Amino acid sequence: AGANKTFKVTAKVGGEVDDTIVTSVEDLADVDATGDDYGFGVTVTNTFADQTVTVQGGDVTFAFNGPSAADVKEGASDFTLFDFSVTSERWVDITDLTFPITATDMFDANPALTDVRIVNTDTGALVLGPEEVVVAGEVGTATFADSLIVEAGETLDLSLTADMDETVAAALDTYTAVLDVSAMTIEDAAGDAVTDIVPSSDLSGYAMTVQTASLTLGLASTPTGDTSYVKGTSDVEVVGYTFTASNGSDLNITDLTVTVYIDTDSASTFTAGVDATIVASDRINSCSLYDDSTDDLIAGPESVDETTGEILFESFSYPITAGESETAVVKCNLANVDPGATAEQFAFEIDADTDVSVEDDEGDSLAAANISGDPVNSAEA
């Protein structure tokens, strides 16, 4: 009560030079407000004055549309360096669109960026290219000599894309793409040069950072382990694992192998699958993998291999957004079998990086070198 809230309305402006755009709240019914205390509608008073904006620009107007500073996966294909639009008051032919790209340690004897294209962001169609980058020191320049035709009154939304050569580009390298306004040539239908161009200075993009697509495994804080369970109990939470994706790429886990270790004499000496005469698969009927936050089933139920103690969760899909972490929990159904004379302890482990199969956002498999962390947890049963 008594407080104010300010809203901002933004829009992508097209049209022609000297067009006017009027924004208003035409009717009180266009604003719906409800009281917090009783949930009834409240009286609306409109003091919003009409807002008028006049479209400005030259005969040809360029605008930078992004992307904002971001991370790019090492070895990415067809990723966006620079989004821009071009609007023309009359029919024009634009040639020699030139994009210098400055970088840190990304350009050497060979360019880090290849297969550079300009595509229509609305349709996805190829507009210009592909072209290759010409390297001079730490600057690589992509020039499109072919014609870009813009009809009278038309706005084209375009994107500069490229493939990254991961043998040249490395993690934490950065790059910034620029549209060199002075390098292009623009002619009208009569072949006369068009010089009324806005802006008159170059358009600069934001610095991008190359990141390796990687996965870090960790041990979840719950379940804590060292917990006793009664024989025959179902859905026992035996271990939780965290999966953290780097900023380089969204990831998708497709296979996971968890190995059951057993200790039959409380000596804290665990062996995989079998210890003395006790077989882990005789004590554990099956196990399943669940998402910790939603309790949704990810994979399973699967049995424990009677020799190796491995539980194979295969051919599932568990997505992880770049820069974020997800937690999965293994739940097991315990057999209704009496334990031995001493407590039987079990530990559940991801033995090696190769026990996890992961794909990046392009469906390529992550190398074992890009998967780190081998967590282990134990629980008594």
Helices and strands as residue ranges (DSSP letters): E 20-23, G 28-30, E 51-54, E 60-66, E 71-73, E 79-88, E 92-95, E 97-103, E 113-120, E 126-131, E 134-136, E 139-144, E 148-150, E 155-164, E 174-179, G 181-183, E 185-188, E 197-198, E 203-204, E 208-211, E 215-219, E 236-245, E 251-263, E 271-272, E 274-275, E 278-279, H 280-283, E 284-291, E 297-302, E 310-313, E 318-320, E 325-334, E 345-349, G 353-355, E 356-359, G 368-370, E 371-372, E 376-380
